[in-house]
Amino acid sequence: MAKVLALVEARLRTALGEPDARAAVTFLGADRIEVLRFTGTENGDAPRPVVRYATLGMSAQPMTDPTAAVADPVKGPRAELVLSVRAGLADTDKVLRPLAVLAASPQVEGVVVAPGASLDVGEPLWPGAPFTSVLVAEPGGLVPDLEPPEEGMDPVRFLPLLPMTPNEAAWKRVHGAQALEERWLAAGTDLRDPLRSGVRLD
């Protein structure tokens, strides 16, 4: 599905600018996953640099319900992952491999990644990170959906990832994604801070 990936990369470039770095990771039994890095600034009175990491390759194949008897080679949800963090505060470039692992999980493990889901990599997302998992947020704000390039295909959605501390991930499993996002909002949590502490959950 080279055509799909070319269109996906074009959409990322339109929304985020030119990538200043990219890396490729290949897993046994899965197509190659690339991770592109985009560095820019936020608008506002006090711009702060933000680096965004986006996967490229996850959308080459549709995600298939693991309970389905036969996998449809065309129809099914397609997505890429986008992580945004403040630049220069931590060695966040080390997140490239964990992101590629998450992007390969639909092919390797047969999971369907959708908003509200938790994804755990089992280790810090980058050296010293207080996060080992992410919450998949609703798409559409940063990178608009890519309309189906071919008949019968689903649109490609660009899913934001919000890093979670282990306590936040455990709390989310009990109370749900919306409740955790409301806690973050009420506390004014900067979800792009790579060194942030967990929100109060009592």
Long-range contacts (C-beta under 8 A, 24 or more apart in sequence): 1-59, 1-60, 1-61, 3-149, 3-150, 4-59, 4-60, 4-78, 4-149, 4-150, 4-153, 4-156, 5-56, 5-57, 5-59, 5-60, 7-146, 7-149, 7-156, 8-56, 8-59, 8-80, 8-146, 8-156, 9-36, 9-56, 11-143, 11-144, 11-146, 11-156, 11-158, 12-36, 12-38, 12-54, 12-56, 12-80, 12-143, 12-158, 15-142, 15-143, 15-144, 15-158, 16-40, 16-52, 16-54, 16-142, 16-143, 21-93, 22-56, 23-96, 23-100, 25-96, 25-97, 25-100, 25-101, 25-104, 27-100, 27-101, 27-104, 27-107, 27-108, 29-107, 29-108, 30-104, 30-107, 30-108, 31-57, 31-60, 31-61, 31-107, 32-57, 33-57, 33-58, 33-100, 33-103, 33-104, 34-100, 35-96, 35-99, 35-100, 35-103, 37-93, 37-96, 39-87, 48-86, 49-86, 49-87, 49-88, 50-84, 50-85, 50-86, 50-87, 50-192, 51-84, 51-85, 51-86, 51-87, 51-92, 52-82, 52-83, 52-84, 52-142, 53-82, 53-83, 53-84, 53-85, 53-92, 53-95, 53-96, 53-99, 54-80, 54-81, 54-82, 54-83, 54-143, 54-158, 55-80, 55-81, 55-82, 55-99, 55-100, 55-102, 55-103, 56-80, 57-103, 58-103, 58-104, 58-106, 58-113, 59-156, 61-106, 61-107, 62-153, 62-154, 63-106, 63-111, 63-112, 63-113, 64-106, 64-110, 64-112, 65-112, 66-110, 66-111, 66-112, 74-150, 74-152, 74-153, 75-152, 75-153, 75-154, 76-154, 77-112, 77-114, 77-154, 77-157, 78-153, 78-154, 78-155, 78-156, 78-157, 79-113, 79-139, 79-156, 79-157, 79-158, 79-159, 80-156, 80-157, 80-158, 80-159, 81-113, 81-136, 81-158, 81-159, 81-161, 82-142, 82-143, 82-158, 82-159, 82-160, 82-161, 83-134, 83-160, 83-161, 83-163, 84-142, 84-160, 84-192, 85-163, 85-192, 85-193, 85-194, 86-190, 86-192, 86-193, 86-194, 89-193, 89-194, 89-195, 90-126, 90-127, 90-128, 90-129, 90-194, 90-195, 91-126, 91-127, 91-128, 92-125, 92-126, 92-194, 93-126, 94-125, 94-126, 94-127, 95-125, 95-126, 98-123, 98-125, 98-126, 99-161, 102-134, 102-161, 113-159, 114-159, 115-139, 115-159, 115-177, 116-176, 116-177, 116-178, 118-164, 118-169, 118-172, 118-173, 118-177, 119-161, 120-169, 125-163, 126-194, 128-195, 129-163, 129-194, 130-165, 130-195, 130-196, 130-197, 130-198, 131-163, 131-164, 131-165, 132-166, 132-169, 133-163, 133-164, 133-166, 133-169, 134-161, 134-162, 134-163, 134-164, 135-161, 135-162, 135-164, 135-169, 135-172, 135-177, 135-180, 135-181, 136-160, 136-161, 136-162, 137-161, 137-162, 137-181, 162-191, 163-191, 163-194, 165-197, 165-198, 167-198, 167-201, 168-198, 168-199, 168-201, 171-201
